[in-house]
């Protein structure tokens, strides 16, 4: 049972290597990496690895003027391109971002995928989000059942939970392994469509979690904040977690309100409650069974697969 990853990436070489090494260590048979900028050093270095297929996506790749403006559209186009190319002989293909790391807890991913029913076209991996910490690698999880998730979010994040989905700042849908080999399949970032049916016979891949390092530190969060607010996961057109008539705000509205009212100090307070591994937050998460502590060991894996940097 062969599985692999497709990813559209704009990141420094060592960050890409850590991402690739982690998944190679898990047994990935192929990583198909679309470099979202003209990163020649990364292209030259990565293409030497036998399990990496690396494509530069500027200029000719998009046939000049046809390059999609939104990065979400480029991600989707690249995912479909990889899938349509028979995914390099893979049985399953997942779209994963460079700040996301699959974490199988017991069985290997190959074993979990092999155990799925033959009619299953989609296997979903649910996300967990990293918390900022100096003492460990902590992640917050969430409950899939919607009403229970809302109750838990209100209890765990008392100030801002009403406006958050599971306490997460990024996606809660997770990512999807799509079974390859269908000429009609339309593979996207979070879903796959076949004959107008979304995610045919989808199964939850309960033995694996998706470790998402979305806001590893306050500085890291602020480096990406403006872009995410205007173009990314905090953009204005996304829907609120709860209906406006119930007092719900979109994440865009919530963050803008905090910033307009209290400036950067308000954003720091928000980050402290929602994204920082304070003893209080760790206890609340643990009390609800939603605390994870995984040591990803990314740099050691990078050095094993790509060698030390001189």
Secondary structure, DSSP 8 states (H G I E B T S, - for coil): --EEEEEEE-S-HHHHHHHHHHHHHTT-SEEEEEESS--HHHHHHHTTSTTEEEEE-SGGGGTGGG--SSHHHHHHHHHHHHHHTGGGG-SEEEE--TTEEEEESSS-HHHHHHTS-TT--EEEEEEEEE-B-SSS-EEE---SSHHHHHHHHHHHSTTTGGGSBTTBSS-SS-EEEEE---SS-EE-SS-EEETTEESTT-EEEEEEEEEE-S-SSHHHHHHHHHHHHHTSTT-TTS--SS-GGGT---HHHHHHHHHHHHHHHHHHHHHHHHHB--HHHHHHHHHTT-EEE----HHHHHHHHH----
